């Protein structure tokens, strides 16, 4: 019986060998599934830009002690396979230790909801919601 960890299975989905054998990319420039070069044709985001974003995200998680936050609106719920969008966001938070910490995690906001205090000034034309 072959036994492995959930983390090894996750990394295999991301195209990371971890020494377990298989046809994995040797570097980020190969156009094999899940590499930055491969994703370019699907997203239109250059591989270099994707790597820069990923490194900055990881570095922020490390320096802040896992205080990365993603704020999304309810619009994601209108897309087919929206659960995959949420899973991608949550996975990036898990890998940086940003779940279960104050000031970190996945925050969801809806239209007309305010995640910051109302500023002083003239009355708003929209009703205040809790």
Rosetta silent file (secondary structure, phi, psi, omega in degrees, C-alpha in Angstrom):
SEQUENCE: XXXXXXXXXXXXXXXXXXXXXXXXXXXXXXXXXXXXXXXXXXXXXXXXXXXXXXXXXXXXXXXXXXXXXXXXXXXXXXXXXXXXXXXXXXXXXXXXXXXXXXXXXXXXXXXXXXXXXXXXXXXXXXXXXX
SCORE:     score description
SCORE:     0.000 S_00000001
   1 L     0.000  130.400  177.736    0.000    0.000    0.000 S_00000001
   2 L   -88.921  133.377 -179.069    1.363    3.410   -0.971 S_00000001
   3 L  -126.431  139.557  176.509    1.024    6.127    1.661 S_00000001
   4 L  -147.835  175.395  179.784    1.676    9.841    1.310 S_00000001
   5 L   -95.736  160.663  175.505    0.718   13.104    2.965 S_00000001
   6 H   -62.519  -36.471  178.877   -1.990   15.524    1.905 S_00000001
   7 H   -62.718  -41.186  177.725    0.742   18.134    1.441 S_00000001
   8 H   -63.366  -39.115  176.824    2.560   15.852   -1.047 S_00000001
   9 H   -64.514  -41.048  178.038   -0.680   15.393   -2.994 S_00000001
  10 H   -62.640  -46.819 -179.774   -1.230   19.147   -3.029 S_00000001
  11 H   -64.754  -34.165  176.212    2.298   19.815   -4.252 S_00000001
  12 H   -62.730  -38.289  176.145    1.883   17.158   -6.974 S_00000001
  13 H   -64.082  -29.097  179.855   -1.159   19.098   -8.213 S_00000001
  14 L   -88.091    1.427  178.655    1.049   22.194   -8.360 S_00000001
  15 L    80.145   25.113  179.618    3.694   20.372  -10.398 S_00000001
  16 L  -104.796  122.790 -172.721    6.277   20.141   -7.593 S_00000001
  17 L   -64.097  -51.825 -175.174    8.173   16.837   -7.559 S_00000001
  18 L    56.880   23.585  174.459    9.229   16.562   -3.897 S_00000001
  19 L    74.496   17.087 -176.530   11.301   13.533   -4.991 S_00000001
  20 L   -96.436    4.901 -179.787    8.340   11.223   -5.505 S_00000001
  21 L    84.754  166.953 -178.675    8.965   10.519   -9.192 S_00000001
  22 L   113.698  175.800 -177.230    6.894   11.440  -12.216 S_00000001
  23 L   -96.267   80.403 -177.630    7.187   13.894  -15.103 S_00000001
  24 L  -100.956  152.413  176.706    7.558   17.185  -13.263 S_00000001
  25 L   -65.788  147.816  178.698    8.935   20.464  -14.641 S_00000001
  26 L   -88.108  -23.244  179.547   12.579   21.205  -13.870 S_00000001
  27 L  -155.075  175.934 -175.793   12.078   24.988  -13.774 S_00000001
  28 L   -73.726  -13.649 -177.089    9.464   27.726  -14.111 S_00000001
  29 L   -87.633   -9.403  177.239   10.201   28.296  -17.805 S_00000001
  30 L   -74.622  143.714 -179.502    8.970   24.890  -18.958 S_00000001
  31 L   -93.804   57.931  175.774    5.514   24.882  -20.455 S_00000001
  32 L  -104.461  155.970 -176.614    4.250   21.993  -18.363 S_00000001
  33 L   -49.911  135.859  174.366    0.963   22.133  -16.440 S_00000001
  34 L    76.737    7.428  173.942    0.834   24.511  -13.476 S_00000001
  35 L   -86.432  159.372  176.739    4.100   26.322  -14.189 S_00000001
  36 H   -57.358  -36.988  179.074    4.115   30.117  -14.516 S_00000001
  37 H   -65.721  -39.742 -178.274    4.973   29.733  -18.225 S_00000001
  38 H   -65.896  -39.086 -175.016    2.034   27.348  -18.798 S_00000001
  39 H   -71.588  -18.427 -178.314   -0.523   29.627  -17.144 S_00000001
  40 H   -52.992  -45.605 -175.477    0.328   32.568  -19.457 S_00000001
  41 H   -68.643  -20.635 -179.843   -1.826   31.264  -22.313 S_00000001
  42 H   -93.924  -32.697 -173.811   -4.854   30.876  -20.043 S_00000001
  43 H  -107.503  -22.188 -174.994   -4.632   34.050  -17.955 S_00000001
  44 L    78.084    7.006  178.969   -2.707   36.539  -20.090 S_00000001
  45 L   -97.709  125.056 -178.723   -0.444   37.233  -17.093 S_00000001
  46 L   -59.799  145.211 -179.194    3.273   37.051  -17.882 S_00000001
  47 H   -56.843  -41.173  179.381    5.198   34.325  -16.072 S_00000001
  48 H   -62.576  -39.098  178.236    7.554   36.911  -14.561 S_00000001
  49 H   -66.605  -40.684  179.683    4.621   38.906  -13.177 S_00000001
  50 H   -63.259  -42.803  178.377    3.074   35.773  -11.698 S_00000001
  51 H   -64.335  -39.699  179.886    6.361   34.847  -10.005 S_00000001
  52 H   -63.207  -45.685  179.041    6.750   38.374   -8.631 S_00000001
  53 H   -61.664  -45.394 -178.495    3.230   38.334   -7.161 S_00000001
  54 H   -63.303  -41.761 -179.788    3.758   34.862   -5.641 S_00000001
  55 H   -67.989  -40.110  178.327    7.082   35.826   -4.094 S_00000001
  56 H   -65.608  -39.621  178.293    5.700   39.066   -2.660 S_00000001
  57 H   -61.785  -47.805 -179.297    2.701   37.191   -1.223 S_00000001
  58 H   -65.597  -42.113  179.867    4.955   34.579    0.405 S_00000001
  59 H   -63.589  -41.124  177.929    7.394   37.198    1.686 S_00000001
  60 H   -63.465  -41.637  177.769    4.580   39.228    3.227 S_00000001
  61 H   -60.931  -39.507 -179.907    3.236   36.104    4.938 S_00000001
  62 H   -69.668  -47.541 -176.340    6.663   35.360    6.359 S_00000001
  63 H   -69.946  -31.096 -175.929    7.445   38.914    7.532 S_00000001
  64 L   -93.068   -0.174 -178.401    3.986   39.535    8.996 S_00000001
  65 L    73.045   34.759  178.241    3.689   36.220   10.813 S_00000001
  66 L    81.918   42.052 -178.909    0.919   34.973    8.525 S_00000001
  67 L  -109.476   40.646  173.394   -1.129   38.149    8.166 S_00000001
  68 L   -81.947  143.061  178.333   -2.149   37.871    4.493 S_00000001
  69 E  -136.184  141.234  173.736   -5.775   38.720    3.755 S_00000001
  70 E  -118.652  126.537  177.521   -7.936   38.326    0.662 S_00000001
  71 E  -111.357  121.337 -179.575  -11.110   40.403    0.421 S_00000001
  72 E  -123.228  156.783  174.990  -13.643   39.229   -2.159 S_00000001
  73 E   -98.909  174.475 -178.390  -17.128   40.335   -3.095 S_00000001
  74 H   -72.493   -8.626 -179.440  -20.180   38.185   -3.670 S_00000001
  75 H   -58.970  -28.838  178.350  -19.642   38.475   -7.430 S_00000001
  76 H   -58.267  -32.851 -178.043  -17.518   35.324   -7.391 S_00000001
  77 H   -65.458  -12.526 -178.669  -20.699   33.395   -6.572 S_00000001
  78 H   -90.257   -2.084 -178.284  -22.057   34.279  -10.021 S_00000001
  79 L   -98.069  145.429  174.472  -19.340   32.352  -11.875 S_00000001
  80 L   -64.998  138.592 -176.982  -19.505   28.722  -12.916 S_00000001
  81 L    62.331   35.050 -179.483  -17.153   26.659  -10.721 S_00000001
  82 H   -59.824  -25.614  179.761  -16.938   29.522   -8.220 S_00000001
  83 H   -62.042  -29.140  178.902  -15.861   27.043   -5.557 S_00000001
  84 H   -69.904  -32.101  176.784  -12.530   26.673   -7.365 S_00000001
  85 H   -66.158  -45.250  177.486  -11.910   30.411   -7.030 S_00000001
  86 H   -62.909  -41.390 -179.777  -12.513   30.198   -3.288 S_00000001
  87 H   -62.671  -39.953  178.693  -10.311   27.097   -3.036 S_00000001
  88 H   -62.659  -44.215  179.757   -7.442   28.877   -4.807 S_00000001
  89 H   -63.831  -46.307 -177.884   -7.703   31.816   -2.412 S_00000001
  90 H   -65.979  -38.211  178.449   -7.918   29.608    0.663 S_00000001
  91 H   -62.058  -42.799  179.271   -4.996   27.441   -0.496 S_00000001
  92 H   -65.009  -30.978  176.550   -2.771   30.509   -0.865 S_00000001
  93 H   -72.913  -41.272  179.654   -3.763   31.550    2.656 S_00000001
  94 H   -62.345  -44.198 -176.046   -3.107   28.081    4.101 S_00000001
  95 H   -67.766  -16.833  177.830    0.355   27.872    2.525 S_00000001
  96 L  -108.109   10.717  178.027    1.370   31.161    4.155 S_00000001
  97 L    67.308   30.952 -173.971   -0.076   30.367    7.590 S_00000001
  98 L  -104.238   28.000  177.860   -2.724   33.061    7.190 S_00000001
  99 L  -116.462  133.494  178.333   -5.747   31.151    8.478 S_00000001
 100 L    82.555   19.168  178.294   -7.000   31.534   12.026 S_00000001
 101 L  -118.578  143.612  175.010   -5.051   34.712   12.762 S_00000001
 102 L   -62.881  136.592  179.039   -6.448   38.125   13.590 S_00000001
 103 L    77.621   17.856 -179.240   -6.090   40.457   10.617 S_00000001
 104 L  -143.349  169.962  174.425   -5.668   37.603    8.150 S_00000001
 105 E   108.167 -159.277 -177.891   -7.696   35.115    6.135 S_00000001
 106 E  -104.634  120.076  178.734  -10.563   35.314    3.683 S_00000001
 107 E  -113.363  132.486 -178.797  -12.966   38.231    4.097 S_00000001
 108 E  -116.213  132.851  178.871  -16.175   38.369    2.088 S_00000001
 109 E  -126.559  150.881  179.423  -18.150   41.552    1.550 S_00000001
 110 L  -115.944  163.775  179.176  -21.481   42.159   -0.190 S_00000001
 111 L   -55.548  139.118 -179.889  -22.851   45.179   -2.020 S_00000001
 112 L    68.240   -0.139  173.769  -23.758   48.061    0.291 S_00000001
 113 L   -84.366  143.299  179.854  -22.032   46.319    3.168 S_00000001
 114 L  -113.584  126.407  176.072  -19.364   48.391    4.815 S_00000001
 115 L  -102.159   13.629  173.033  -16.236   46.805    6.212 S_00000001
 116 L  -140.822  158.124 -178.094  -15.047   50.176    7.517 S_00000001
 117 L   -62.140  150.662  176.102  -16.830   52.814    9.612 S_00000001
 118 L   -67.167  134.240  177.909  -19.054   55.344    7.873 S_00000001
 119 L   -74.496  153.441  176.113  -17.212   58.627    7.415 S_00000001
 120 L   -68.313  151.784  178.823  -18.697   61.768    8.943 S_00000001
 121 L   148.542 -162.959 -178.426  -20.544   63.980    6.526 S_00000001
 122 L   -64.875  157.634 -179.321  -23.904   64.365    4.835 S_00000001
 123 L   -59.836  146.200  179.829  -26.428   61.531    5.120 S_00000001
 124 L   -83.935  144.628  175.972  -25.930   58.645    2.711 S_00000001
 125 L   -73.076  -12.281 -178.912  -28.649   57.883    0.116 S_00000001
 126 L  -101.171  145.142  179.045  -28.212   54.185    0.901 S_00000001
 127 L   -68.678  145.076  176.769  -29.566   52.530    4.011 S_00000001
 128 L   -77.249  131.212  178.930  -27.019   51.532    6.606 S_00000001
 129 L  -117.146  149.600 -175.481  -26.785   47.779    6.914 S_00000001
 130 L   -63.685    0.000    0.000  -25.328   45.825    9.776 S_00000001
